[in-house]
């Protein structure tokens, strides 16, 4: 009979990668494509390379994103089947990984910022009409951000026809969002905090806290962290 190791610790990969600037030809390729096709033409061209897993497909995805996005860093990796809306509003940092089949939905008058060395798992969804993800954030597969809701008023009108209220969402540096978690509109996830798998976060999470559940509740502070009085008061809003 084979036996499985109960616990095994290995070194991180993505978070420890050295910074390597993209080669000059990639920068030049993005400039050439933009001049040749324009933004609209590049968005149509992107569909030819969206699904493939090969190096060339990945290169072309990076080149098109770099040409269209507001800002695009070095060492970015975009998985197969990644979808987007209003790429021109995106600001992408260095060494970002976006897992396959993720979708980032921007808005023409919005802003989507993804900081340096962010890792995004496959099949994630971002309502990125007003979204900031700071540096070194880990985003679990299938996790989601909802950044807007309908007002539902007046009540005699179908909800889908009522005004859309957009609320900023911010994920602060070093936070870790668990698989299939959901972050609701207007929420800030504090620096270095952990959101458990499948949690539904309805209110702000203090820095270095661990929250889990539906709705998410404070469990404890991360090991090695002593909360300040202000943060302790913040945690009390979770019933602690």
Secondary structure as GFF3:
##gff-version 3
##sequence-region A 1 240
A	DSSP	three_ten_helix	14	16	.	.	.	ID=ss1
A	DSSP	alpha_helix	24	46	.	.	.	ID=ss2
A	DSSP	alpha_helix	55	68	.	.	.	ID=ss3
A	DSSP	beta_strand	71	72	.	.	.	ID=ss4
A	DSSP	beta_strand	77	78	.	.	.	ID=ss5
A	DSSP	beta_strand	83	85	.	.	.	ID=ss6
A	DSSP	three_ten_helix	87	89	.	.	.	ID=ss7
A	DSSP	beta_strand	90	92	.	.	.	ID=ss8
A	DSSP	beta_strand	97	98	.	.	.	ID=ss9
A	DSSP	beta_strand	103	105	.	.	.	ID=ss10
A	DSSP	beta_strand	111	114	.	.	.	ID=ss11
A	DSSP	beta_strand	119	120	.	.	.	ID=ss12
A	DSSP	beta_strand	125	127	.	.	.	ID=ss13
A	DSSP	beta_strand	130	133	.	.	.	ID=ss14
A	DSSP	beta_strand	138	139	.	.	.	ID=ss15
A	DSSP	beta_strand	144	145	.	.	.	ID=ss16
A	DSSP	beta_strand	148	150	.	.	.	ID=ss17
A	DSSP	three_ten_helix	159	161	.	.	.	ID=ss18
A	DSSP	beta_strand	164	166	.	.	.	ID=ss19
A	DSSP	beta_strand	169	171	.	.	.	ID=ss20
A	DSSP	beta_strand	176	177	.	.	.	ID=ss21
A	DSSP	beta_strand	182	183	.	.	.	ID=ss22
A	DSSP	beta_strand	188	189	.	.	.	ID=ss23
A	DSSP	beta_strand	194	195	.	.	.	ID=ss24
A	DSSP	beta_strand	200	201	.	.	.	ID=ss25
A	DSSP	beta_strand	209	212	.	.	.	ID=ss26
A	DSSP	beta_strand	217	221	.	.	.	ID=ss27
A	DSSP	alpha_helix	229	236	.	.	.	ID=ss28
###
